[in-house]
């Protein structure tokens, strides 16, 4: 009987500690980015969202319609899970990269297809050769480029691909958010601009301390802004502001806030012991 009492009290203690403790005592929430479209939410890790932002941003640089980015993002989700894979599968043992492109099939060298910027441009080069690709079903457009053994699988990711592409091309303002832990290191404005220009090409930007201001308006501005949010974890950004809205790492949401006109403002994190 005494043993049962001891076990009961121990169970009550575990319950009180693990269930009844205050929310502030719980461990940090997992880092996640969310794209919202038509009332539905789609989630990716920050790393995979950064990859989706690269793919979408390159379509913006090329002046392609948002539909191109939807096709490309959905294809990369299916082919690699938005990961830069250095291996292939049984159907294509030499397949590599975001789109599992095969050097033996003329996509470029292994080194080239493992470069995400090259791989995305190669995909778009092929997609632009598909007549009326923007009007085709996504599975048809993607399969014409990829020639996959599983052509219908691309459609499984159409809604998710569209949600992230629409946000990251700037056509759905303030629809991409990221919930992130505190940064583990200081950011670098130079690193932010290097990553930004690798995707979008030359931009008009100024740097003042930890603040980066990039010229941008309309959908282009929102593409830049949501690209920055998608890369906030990897580039140690604390906030992004555009069009009288501001995303902060502290809230993880876009909230009303003053912002310079026709410009995206990014603030990099600086450790407390740095000026």
HUKA-V391387 format. One line per field, one symbol per residue. ss: DSSP state (~ for helix, > for strand, _ for the rest). Layout:
# HUKA-V391387
ss=???
This chain:
# HUKA-V391387
ss=_~~~~~~~~~~~~~~~~~____~~~______>>>>>>__>>>>>_~~~~~~~~~~~~~~~~____~~~~~~~~~~~~~~~____>___>__>__>>>___>>~~~____~~~~__~~~~~~~~~~~~_____~~~__~~~~~~~~~____~~~~~~~~~~~~~~~~~~_______>>>>_________~~~~~~~~~~~~____>>>>__>>>>>__~~~~~~~~~~~~~_~~~~_>>>>>>__>>>>_____>>>______>>>>>>_______
